[in-house]
Amino acid sequence: MTTTVPKADRREPLRQRLARASERLEAGPIRPRVAGTLTRMVGLTLEAVGLQAPTGARCLIENPDGSEVEAEVVGFHGERLYLMPTTELGAVVPNARVVPTGRVQEAPVGDGLLGRVVDGGGLPLDGRGRLEVHDRVPLTSKGVNPMARAPVREPLDTGVRAINSMLTVGRGQRMGLFAGSGVGKSVLLGMMTRFTSADVVVVGLIGERGREVKDFIDNILGEEGLERAVVVAAPADTTPVMRLHGAAEAHAIAEYFRDQGRDVLLLMDSITRYAQAQREIALAVGEPPATKGYPPSVFAKLPALVERAGNGPPGSGTITAFYTVLTEGDDQQDPIADAARAILDGHVVLSRRLAESGHYPAIDIEASISRVMPDITSPEHQQAARRFKQIWSTYEQNRDLISIGAYTRGSDPTIDQAIEWQPRLMQFLQQDMRQGEALEQSVQALHQVLPAQGR
């Protein structure tokens, strides 16, 4: 005999299951109970089997002694997951348990970050206690629809006379700062941090020497610059994953302040170290190198990072970004330098020759350009900048003849004028690191330093 279960009774278990599922969703991310096993370790690359987790997921490697190491999923092959540690690896043992946390890395955001120094994981490094922030955002971003971005129409005062007058930067522009080692890029960044008209400054120190982090904050940035700044430091001794996190965290913080309607100046030193960190990860998981040892994923991540800066939709704030690019051996055709030049809205090149002669900031006016300057400056300003460059270039092109005495005065009126005005133009481009100059003053000084038409 067959017993018939009432319809209501048959549906009750389903309702209960749906109710429990709804409660779990409202409670937030759940730590999965399924744990995998660590099977292999080569360098900093860890391999685990027996679990499923998406790329970017955080996992805990549990050792028998109770210690834990945090790692992030960076790739997979078949049933094997590739992980890289986000902190010091320490001692791990074969067959250790690997447990996914069900969370991704997030960045703390809020006004409580101003004046603070944090690491790539959002933890304070300055010894001033916990962060007074209550909001967190994912490190990744959906980006801004290019058709929804507000155009770059207003200049940003950087406080640096040479940039304000000759390479005027717009609010929402992305610029590259191309320099070799020891030519004054950190000093120039510090000047912009102290003297800019931006509301908030976010500084990302990615992959640099640990000594330079404290030196930059104490001696270059100073208390005045730190008051309205947030510094994210992921020095060279951190893992490649944390260096990537540091760059993404700096952008996430800048995006937060932009969405609050503020004008943000984002300074990242350097995008070259960011690319090298991605190269370390990509090569470790088996991606083949393509251009001078850089795998294709490097050149895919660079524009994805840079495009996070810029203007938001009309009515929101702006992110004006400067990315330093290390030109090793002063080679401007380095693959990272070449890729950055193509995706940025202009570049400021620092010259080793000028730096060695005591000319600071050592900006090479001939090799530098701001692509939005024609859209944000007056015709008179543009004409003055062109005339300045013409006189400067005339002297530089004949520098060797002039230096050895092979040029005779009176042979060419244009060269004669360049020789006469060169000292004044050089003095105009130099500036003490402790003194800023506003945008309007810089433009007025440009008009005053040029010789009268017809001379």
C-alpha positions in Angstrom: 0.0 0.0 0.0 1.3 3.5 -0.9 1.1 6.3 1.6 0.4 9.8 0.1 2.3 12.7 1.7 0.2 15.9 1.8 1.4 18.5 -0.6 2.2 21.0 2.2 4.4 18.4 3.9 6.4 17.8 0.7 7.2 21.5 0.3 8.2 22.2 3.9 11.8 20.9 3.7 12.4 23.0 0.6 11.1 26.1 2.4 13.4 25.4 5.3 16.4 25.0 3.0 15.6 28.3 1.3 15.3 30.1 4.6 18.6 28.8 5.8 20.3 29.8 2.5 18.8 33.3 2.8 20.2 33.6 6.4 23.6 32.6 5.2 23.6 35.2 2.4 22.6 38.0 4.8 25.3 37.0 7.3 28.0 37.7 4.7 30.9 35.7 3.3 31.2 32.1 4.7 34.5 30.4 5.3 34.2 27.2 3.2 34.7 24.0 5.2 36.5 22.2 2.4 40.3 22.2 2.9 43.0 21.3 0.5 46.5 19.9 0.9 49.8 21.6 0.1 51.7 19.3 -2.3 54.6 21.3 -3.7 56.6 24.4 -3.1 59.1 25.9 -5.6 60.5 29.2 -4.7 57.6 31.3 -3.5 55.1 29.3 -5.6 52.9 26.9 -3.6 50.7 24.2 -5.2 47.6 22.8 -3.5 45.0 20.2 -4.4 41.7 19.2 -3.1 39.9 22.6 -3.0 38.3 25.1 -5.3 38.9 28.8 -5.0 38.9 31.7 -7.6 42.0 33.7 -8.5 42.5 36.5 -6.0 41.0 34.5 -3.1 42.8 34.5 0.2 43.8 31.2 1.8 45.3 30.1 5.1 48.1 27.5 5.2 47.8 25.7 8.6 50.9 24.1 9.9 50.8 21.3 12.5 52.4 23.6 15.1 49.4 25.9 14.9 51.0 28.7 12.9 49.3 30.1 9.8 50.6 31.6 6.6 48.3 33.7 4.4 48.5 33.2 0.6 46.6 34.3 -2.5 45.5 32.2 -5.4 47.3 33.5 -8.5 46.5 30.7 -11.0 45.5 27.1 -11.5 46.2 24.1 -13.8 43.7 21.3 -13.8 43.0 20.5 -10.1 46.1 22.2 -8.9 45.9 25.7 -7.5 49.0 28.0 -7.5 49.3 30.3 -4.5 51.8 32.9 -3.4 52.3 34.2 0.2 51.2 37.7 1.1 53.4 37.8 4.1 56.7 36.3 5.2 56.5 32.6 4.2 58.2 31.2 7.2 58.3 27.5 7.7 55.7 25.4 5.9 55.5 21.6 5.8 54.4 19.1 3.2 50.7 18.1 3.2 49.8 21.2 5.3 46.1 22.1 5.3 45.1 24.9 2.9 41.8 26.6 3.8 40.1 29.2 1.7 38.8 32.1 3.7 36.1 33.1 1.3 37.3 36.7 1.3 39.4 38.9 -1.0 41.8 41.6 -0.1 40.2 45.0 0.8 41.5 48.5 1.4 40.5 50.7 4.4 39.1 54.1 3.3 38.0 57.2 5.1 39.2 60.6 6.4 41.0 58.7 9.2 43.6 57.7 6.7 44.9 61.2 6.2 48.3 61.6 7.7 48.8 57.9 8.1 51.3 55.4 6.5 49.9 51.9 5.8 51.3 48.7 4.1 49.9 46.8 1.1 47.5 45.0 3.4 46.0 48.2 4.9 47.8 47.9 8.3 49.4 50.9 9.9 53.2 51.2 9.7 53.7 54.5 11.5 53.2 53.3 15.1 50.3 55.6 15.7 47.8 53.0 16.7 44.8 51.6 14.8 43.2 53.3 11.9 40.1 55.3 12.7 38.2 54.1 9.6 35.1 52.1 9.4 34.7 51.4 5.6 36.5 49.0 3.4 36.4 48.6 -0.4 37.8 45.8 -2.7 41.2 46.4 -4.2 39.7 45.7 -7.7 37.5 48.2 -9.5 34.9 48.1 -12.3 36.4 51.2 -13.8 34.6 54.2 -15.3 32.8 54.1 -18.6 35.0 56.2 -20.9 31.9 57.9 -22.3 30.8 58.8 -18.8 34.1 60.5 -17.8 34.2 64.2 -17.4 36.7 65.9 -19.8 39.9 67.4 -18.6 39.3 71.1 -18.7 40.9 72.7 -15.6 44.6 72.9 -14.8 46.1 71.6 -11.5 48.6 73.6 -9.7 51.6 71.4 -8.9 53.7 74.1 -7.2 56.6 73.4 -9.6 57.3 76.3 -11.9 58.7 74.3 -14.8 55.7 72.0 -14.9 53.1 74.7 -14.3 54.4 76.9 -17.1 55.9 74.5 -19.7 54.0 71.2 -19.0 50.7 72.4 -17.6 48.9 69.4 -16.0 45.1 69.1 -16.0 42.8 67.8 -13.3 42.3 64.1 -14.2 45.4 63.8 -16.4 47.8 60.8 -16.1 51.5 61.7 -16.4 54.6 59.6 -16.5 57.8 60.7 -14.7 60.7 59.1 -16.5 64.0 59.0 -14.7 67.0 56.9 -14.0 68.3 56.4 -10.5 69.6 59.4 -8.5 68.3 62.2 -10.7 65.8 63.7 -8.2 62.5 62.1 -8.9 61.7 61.6 -5.2 62.4 65.2 -4.4 60.2 66.3 -7.3 57.4 64.1 -6.0 57.8 65.6 -2.5 57.6 69.1 -3.9 54.3 68.3 -5.7 52.9 66.7 -2.5 53.6 69.8 -0.4 52.7 72.5 -2.9 49.9 71.1 -5.0 46.4 72.6 -4.9 44.8 69.1 -4.7 42.5 68.4 -1.8 44.1 64.9 -1.0 47.4 63.4 -1.9 47.8 59.6 -2.1 51.4 58.3 -2.4 52.2 54.8 -3.4 55.8 53.7 -2.6 55.9 50.4 -4.5 59.0 48.2 -4.6 61.5 50.8 -3.4 64.2 50.4 -0.8 62.9 50.3 2.8 65.3 53.1 3.9 63.8 55.4 1.3 60.3 55.1 2.7 61.1 56.7 6.0 63.5 59.2 4.3 60.7 60.2 1.9 58.2 60.7 4.7 60.5 62.5 7.2 62.8 64.6 4.9 61.0 65.1 1.6 57.3 64.9 2.4 57.5 66.5 5.9 54.8 67.1 8.4 53.2 69.8 6.2 52.8 67.4 3.2 51.7 64.4 5.4 48.7 66.3 6.9 46.6 65.8 3.8 48.3 62.7 2.4 48.0 59.0 2.6 51.1 56.9 2.1 50.9 53.3 1.0 54.3 51.6 1.3 55.1 48.1 -0.1 58.9 48.1 -0.2 61.2 45.8 -2.1 61.4 43.2 0.7 57.7 42.4 0.6 56.3 39.6 -1.5 55.3 40.3 -5.2 51.7 39.9 -4.3 51.9 42.6 -1.6 53.6 44.9 -4.0 50.7 44.5 -6.4 48.3 45.0 -3.5 50.0 48.2 -2.5 49.5 49.7 -6.0 45.9 48.6 -6.1 45.3 49.9 -2.6 46.6 53.3 -3.5 44.3 53.5 -6.4 41.3 52.2 -4.4 41.9 54.9 -1.8 42.2 57.6 -4.5 39.0 56.4 -6.1 37.2 56.7 -2.7 38.2 60.3 -2.2 37.4 61.0 -5.9 33.9 59.6 -5.4 33.5 62.0 -2.4 33.9 64.9 -4.8 37.5 65.7 -4.0 40.5 66.5 -6.2 43.1 63.8 -5.6 46.8 63.8 -6.6 48.0 60.2 -6.9 51.8 59.7 -6.9 53.0 56.2 -7.6 56.7 55.3 -7.3 57.1 53.3 -9.3 55.1 51.6 -12.1 58.3 49.8 -13.1 58.4 47.9 -9.8 54.8 47.1 -10.2 55.5 45.5 -13.6 58.4 43.6 -12.2 56.3 42.2 -9.4 53.7 40.9 -11.9 56.6 39.5 -13.9 57.8 37.5 -10.9 54.4 36.0 -10.3 53.7 35.3 -14.0 57.0 33.5 -14.6 56.6 31.5 -11.3 53.3 30.0 -12.5 54.7 29.2 -15.9 53.7 32.1 -18.2 56.3 32.3 -21.0 58.3 35.6 -21.3 57.6 37.7 -24.4 59.4 41.1 -24.5 62.8 41.3 -22.8 61.7 38.8 -20.1 58.2 40.4 -19.5 55.2 38.1 -20.0 52.1 39.3 -21.8 50.1 39.7 -18.6 52.4 42.6 -17.6 51.3 44.6 -20.5 47.7 43.8 -19.9 47.8 44.9 -16.2 49.5 48.2 -16.8 46.6 49.9 -18.7 44.1 48.3 -16.4 45.9 50.0 -13.4 46.4 53.4 -15.1 42.8 53.6 -16.3 41.6 53.6 -12.7 42.9 57.2 -12.4 41.4 60.2 -14.2 38.1 62.0 -14.0 35.0 60.4 -12.7 31.5 61.2 -14.0 30.5 64.8 -14.1 29.9 66.1 -10.6 32.4 63.8 -8.9 36.1 64.6 -8.1 39.2 63.9 -10.1 42.4 61.8 -9.8 45.5 63.4 -11.3 48.2 60.8 -11.4 52.0 60.8 -11.7 53.6 57.4 -12.3 57.4 57.2 -12.1 59.0 55.0 -14.7 62.6 53.8 -14.0 64.6 54.0 -17.2 67.5 51.6 -16.3 70.7 52.9 -17.8 68.6 56.0 -18.9 67.2 53.9 -21.7 64.0 55.5 -22.8 63.2 52.5 -25.0 62.9 50.1 -22.1 59.7 48.0 -22.7 57.9 49.3 -19.6 58.9 52.9 -20.4 57.7 52.4 -24.0 54.4 50.9 -22.9 53.8 53.6 -20.2 54.5 56.3 -22.7 51.8 55.0 -25.0 49.0 54.7 -22.3 49.7 58.0 -20.4 48.6 61.5 -21.2 52.1 62.9 -21.3 55.6 62.5 -19.7 58.1 64.5 -17.8 61.7 63.3 -18.5 64.4 64.0 -15.9 67.9 64.4 -17.4 71.0 63.0 -15.8 73.2 65.6 -17.5 71.1 68.4 -15.9 71.2 66.7 -12.5 74.9 66.2 -12.6 75.3 69.9 -13.4 73.3 70.9 -10.3 70.2 71.8 -12.3 67.1 70.9 -10.1 64.5 69.9 -10.9 66.3 68.2 -13.7 63.4 68.4 -16.2 64.4 67.9 -19.8 62.0 70.4 -21.4 62.7 69.2 -25.0 61.9 65.6 -24.3 58.8 66.3 -22.1 55.3 66.9 -23.1 51.8 67.4 -21.7 49.2 66.2 -24.1 46.3 68.1 -22.6 48.1 71.4 -22.2 46.4 72.9 -25.4 43.0 72.2 -23.9 43.5 73.9 -20.5 45.7 76.9 -21.3 45.2 80.2 -23.1 46.7 80.8 -26.6 49.1 83.4 -25.1 50.4 80.9 -22.6 50.9 78.2 -25.4 52.7 80.7 -27.6 55.0 81.8 -24.8 55.8 78.1 -24.0 56.6 77.4 -27.7 58.9 80.4 -27.9 60.7 79.4 -24.7 61.2 75.9 -26.2 62.5 77.3 -29.5 65.1 79.4 -27.8 66.1 76.6 -25.5 66.3 74.1 -28.3 68.4 76.4 -30.5 71.0 76.6 -27.8 71.0 72.9 -27.1 71.4 72.0 -30.8 74.5 74.2 -31.0 75.8 73.5 -27.5 78.9 71.6 -28.7 79.9 74.4 -31.2 79.4 77.0 -28.6 81.3 75.1 -25.9 84.5 74.6 -28.0 84.4 78.2 -29.3 83.7 77.1 -32.9 80.7 79.4 -33.3 81.4 83.1 -34.2 79.1 85.7 -32.8 77.0 87.4 -35.6 76.9 84.3 -37.8 73.2 83.6 -36.9 70.9 86.1 -35.1 68.8 83.2 -33.7 71.8 81.5 -32.1 73.1 84.8 -30.8 69.7 85.4 -29.1 69.8 81.9 -27.6 73.3 82.4 -26.2 72.2 85.7 -24.6 69.1 84.4 -23.0 70.2 80.9 -22.0 71.3 81.8 -18.5 67.9 83.4 -17.7 66.0 80.5 -19.1 68.0 78.0 -17.1 67.5 80.0 -14.0 63.7 80.1 -14.7 63.6 76.3 -14.8 65.4 75.8 -11.5 63.6 75.9 -8.2 64.5 75.3 -4.6 62.8 72.2 -3.2 61.6 74.1 -0.1 59.8 76.8 -2.1 56.6 76.4 -4.2 55.3 78.6 -6.9 51.6 78.9 -7.8 50.3 78.4 -11.3 49.4 82.0 -12.0 52.8 83.2 -10.8 54.5 80.6 -12.9 52.7 81.7 -16.1 53.5 85.4 -15.3 57.2 84.5 -14.8 57.2 82.7 -18.1 56.0 85.8 -19.9 58.5 88.0 -18.1 61.6 85.9 -18.7 61.2 85.8 -22.5 62.8 88.5 -24.6 60.6 91.0 -26.3 59.4 90.1 -29.8 61.8 91.5 -32.5 64.9 91.3 -30.4 
